[in-house]
Amino acid sequence: MCSRRLCVLTHETSRIFWESRYLSRHLAEHWKRFGVEVLIAHGPVEAVEADIGLLHVDTTLVEPAYVECMRRFPIALNARVVDISKRSFSRQLLKKGDSYTGRVVVKTNDNYGGIPDANIDVQRSNISEPLAFGERPWRHRRVIEPINYPIFDSISDVPPGVWRNPRLIVEKLLSEQDEEGNYLLRFWYFLGDKEVCELCTATRPIVKGKTIFRRELFQGVPEELRKIRAELGFDFGKFDYAIVNGKPVLYDINRTPNFGTIRQELFSESRIEAFARGIDAF
């Protein structure tokens, strides 16, 4: 790769990029070794001229100032990915009164239980109270710990306050299971033409964190998901999905995926380095 300058545009309240668990931080370390000058802009006012801009704002909706800022860059990665709310992509959404008879799950419309967005509002002092998990009436609830998204046996069991709360959604609980009855969740990480896939196995339908007892790599992503990626304009990110009745079910889309110690060990440094070469596609 010839020497280029890359500007990572983060949210103005986020000052932890080089100490964070973001996958992009690991990639940036490799990009620097490839000869790329990597600069971090904490909000549009800090943006600098660069050959490539990466929109790395950890919020559900991207504010207009950030969208406008991305237009400065000759190559603007993820510039179209301005809305990752579940209503923007989910095909499992239910409405009150639907005739669906299976189990359902209540989630926040905002990404990751609504926690990143709520934290930003706290920092900006738009709200004065700390985050409260499960303590408020359903119609006023803003955040839910993702590992504890509530599951109900039927749509009729969903509390009335959920339907009155625009911050919440109700989805069909469509799960992939193995022959032993364990629950499976697939992660597809991509950057340009490079990709890595992780399969997680857990004993609970919400496959997250400590519920996972096995992780392994696999190959092969459904063509339908590749089309959705192209439609949504993702250059870099992660999709969470499962295969149910032979078809992909997309649970989550993310422009700022995290990448903790466990995944570092699973992926290996050499595989992460090869993945980072996806920047050469732009």
C-alpha positions in Angstrom: 0.0 0.0 0.0 1.3 3.5 -0.9 1.4 6.0 2.0 -2.0 7.5 2.7 -3.7 9.4 5.4 -6.8 8.0 7.1 -9.1 10.0 9.4 -11.2 8.1 11.9 -14.2 10.3 12.7 -15.5 9.4 16.2 -18.2 11.0 18.3 -17.1 14.2 20.0 -17.7 12.7 23.5 -15.5 9.7 22.8 -11.8 10.1 23.6 -10.8 6.5 24.1 -10.1 5.1 20.7 -6.5 4.0 21.2 -7.5 2.4 24.6 -10.8 0.9 23.4 -12.0 -2.6 22.5 -13.1 -1.5 19.1 -12.1 -3.8 16.2 -11.1 -0.7 14.3 -8.4 0.1 16.9 -6.7 -3.2 16.2 -7.0 -2.6 12.5 -5.5 0.9 12.8 -2.4 -0.6 14.5 -1.9 -2.7 11.4 -2.8 0.1 9.0 0.0 2.2 10.6 2.4 -0.7 10.0 1.2 -0.8 6.4 2.3 2.9 6.0 -1.0 4.5 6.6 -1.1 7.7 8.7 -4.0 7.2 11.1 -5.5 10.3 12.8 -8.5 10.4 15.1 -11.0 13.3 14.9 -13.3 13.6 18.0 -16.2 15.2 16.2 -16.4 17.2 12.9 -14.5 20.2 14.3 -11.4 18.1 14.7 -11.6 16.5 11.2 -8.4 16.9 9.1 -7.8 16.5 5.4 -7.2 12.8 4.5 -7.3 10.4 1.6 -9.8 8.2 3.5 -12.4 9.0 6.1 -13.9 6.3 8.3 -17.3 7.1 10.0 -16.8 5.5 13.4 -19.6 7.1 15.5 -20.9 4.7 18.1 -24.5 5.9 18.1 -27.7 4.5 16.5 -28.4 7.6 14.4 -25.6 9.8 13.0 -26.1 13.5 13.4 -26.1 15.7 10.3 -22.9 17.4 11.1 -21.0 14.1 11.0 -22.7 13.2 7.7 -21.7 16.5 6.2 -18.1 16.1 7.5 -17.7 12.8 5.7 -18.3 14.6 2.4 -14.8 16.1 2.7 -13.0 12.9 2.1 -12.3 11.5 -1.4 -13.0 8.0 0.0 -15.6 8.0 2.8 -16.1 4.6 4.4 -19.5 3.9 5.9 -20.7 7.4 5.0 -24.1 5.9 4.0 -24.5 4.0 7.3 -26.3 6.7 9.2 -29.1 4.6 10.8 -28.6 1.2 12.5 -31.8 1.1 14.4 -33.6 -2.2 14.4 -36.6 -0.7 12.6 -34.2 0.2 9.7 -33.5 -3.5 8.8 -35.3 -6.0 11.0 -37.7 -8.3 9.2 -39.0 -9.9 12.4 -40.9 -6.9 13.7 -44.3 -7.4 15.2 -47.2 -5.0 15.8 -49.8 -5.2 18.6 -52.6 -7.4 17.5 -50.5 -9.5 15.0 -51.6 -13.1 14.8 -48.1 -14.5 15.3 -48.2 -17.5 17.7 -44.6 -18.1 18.6 -42.3 -16.7 21.3 -41.3 -13.1 21.1 -38.5 -10.9 22.4 -38.6 -7.2 23.4 -35.5 -5.1 22.5 -34.6 -1.5 22.2 -34.9 0.1 18.8 -31.5 1.7 19.5 -28.3 -0.3 19.1 -26.9 -2.4 22.0 -29.8 -2.0 24.4 -29.8 1.8 23.9 -26.8 2.1 26.2 -24.3 4.0 23.9 -26.9 6.6 23.0 -28.1 7.1 26.6 -24.5 7.4 27.8 -23.9 10.2 25.3 -27.0 12.1 26.6 -25.8 11.7 30.1 -22.4 13.2 29.1 -24.2 16.0 27.4 -26.4 16.5 30.4 -29.5 16.1 28.3 -30.8 13.8 31.1 -29.9 14.0 34.7 -30.6 10.5 35.9 -28.1 7.5 35.6 -29.0 4.6 33.4 -31.7 2.4 35.1 -32.1 -1.2 33.9 -35.5 -2.6 34.5 -36.6 -0.1 37.1 -39.0 2.1 35.2 -42.4 1.2 33.8 -42.3 -0.3 30.4 -43.7 2.8 28.7 -40.8 4.9 30.0 -38.0 2.4 29.7 -35.0 3.6 27.6 -32.3 1.0 28.1 -32.3 -2.8 28.5 -29.2 -4.9 29.1 -28.8 -6.8 25.8 -28.0 -10.1 27.6 -31.4 -9.7 29.4 -33.7 -8.8 26.5 -37.0 -10.2 27.9 -38.6 -13.2 26.1 -42.4 -13.8 26.2 -44.2 -17.0 25.3 -46.7 -15.1 23.1 -47.4 -11.7 21.7 -50.4 -11.4 24.1 -48.0 -11.7 27.0 -46.1 -8.5 26.1 -46.8 -5.8 28.7 -49.1 -3.0 27.3 -46.4 -0.3 28.1 -44.0 -1.9 25.6 -46.4 -1.0 22.7 -46.7 2.6 24.0 -42.9 3.1 24.1 -41.4 4.1 20.7 -37.9 3.3 22.0 -38.9 -0.4 22.2 -39.6 -3.0 19.6 -41.1 -6.5 19.6 -39.6 -9.2 17.3 -40.4 -12.8 16.6 -37.9 -15.0 18.5 -36.3 -16.9 15.6 -33.4 -18.9 16.9 -30.9 -21.3 15.3 -30.2 -24.5 17.4 -27.9 -27.4 17.0 -28.7 -31.1 17.5 -28.2 -30.8 21.2 -30.6 -27.9 21.6 -28.0 -25.2 22.1 -28.5 -21.8 20.6 -26.2 -20.5 17.8 -25.3 -17.0 16.7 -23.2 -16.1 13.7 -21.0 -12.9 13.5 -19.8 -11.7 10.1 -17.0 -9.1 10.2 -16.1 -7.4 7.0 -13.8 -4.7 5.6 -13.8 -4.2 1.9 -13.2 -7.6 0.3 -11.9 -9.2 3.5 -14.1 -11.0 6.0 -14.0 -13.3 9.1 -16.9 -15.3 10.5 -17.4 -16.4 14.1 -20.0 -19.0 15.3 -21.0 -18.7 19.0 -22.9 -21.4 20.9 -24.8 -20.9 24.1 -27.5 -22.5 26.3 -29.8 -19.5 26.2 -31.7 -17.9 23.2 -29.9 -14.6 23.9 -26.4 -15.5 22.8 -24.2 -12.9 24.4 -21.3 -12.5 26.9 -21.1 -15.2 29.6 -23.9 -17.3 28.0 -21.5 -18.3 25.3 -19.5 -21.5 26.0 -18.0 -22.2 22.6 -16.6 -20.0 19.8 -15.2 -21.1 16.5 -14.5 -19.7 13.0 -16.4 -20.7 9.9 -16.7 -19.8 6.3 -19.6 -18.9 4.0 -22.0 -16.0 4.2 -25.5 -16.2 2.7 -25.8 -14.1 -0.5 -28.9 -12.4 0.9 -26.8 -10.8 3.6 -24.2 -9.6 1.1 -27.0 -7.9 -0.8 -28.3 -6.3 2.4 -24.7 -5.1 3.2 -24.5 -3.5 -0.3 -28.0 -1.9 0.1 -27.1 -0.4 3.5 -23.8 0.9 2.2 -21.5 -0.9 4.7 -17.8 -0.8 3.9 -16.8 -2.0 7.4 -18.7 -3.5 10.2 -20.4 -6.6 11.7 -23.7 -8.4 11.1 -25.2 -10.7 13.7 -27.4 -13.4 12.3 -28.6 -17.0 12.4 -29.8 -19.5 9.9 -33.4 -20.5 10.6 -35.3 -23.0 8.4 -32.5 -22.5 5.8 -32.7 -18.7 5.6 -30.7 -16.0 7.3 -32.3 -14.0 10.1 -30.5 -10.7 10.7 -30.5 -9.6 14.3 -28.1 -6.7 14.4 -25.9 -4.4 12.3 -23.0 -2.5 13.7 -20.6 0.1 12.3 -18.3 0.1 15.4 -17.9 -3.5 16.4 -16.1 -4.4 19.7 -13.3 -6.9 19.7 -12.3 -8.2 23.2 -9.5 -10.4 24.4 -11.4 -13.7 23.7 -11.8 -12.7 20.0 -8.2 -11.6 19.7 -7.2 -15.1 20.8 -9.7 -16.8 18.5 -8.9 -14.8 15.4 -5.1 -14.7 15.9 -2.9 -11.7 15.2 -2.0 -12.9 11.7 -5.6 -13.3 10.7 -6.4 -9.8 12.0 -3.5 -8.5 10.0 -4.8 -10.2 6.9 -8.3 -8.8 7.6 -6.8 -5.3 7.9 -5.6 -5.6 4.3 -9.2 -5.0 3.4 -8.3 -1.3 3.4 -6.5 -1.9 0.1 -9.9 -2.3 -1.6 -10.5 1.4 -1.3 
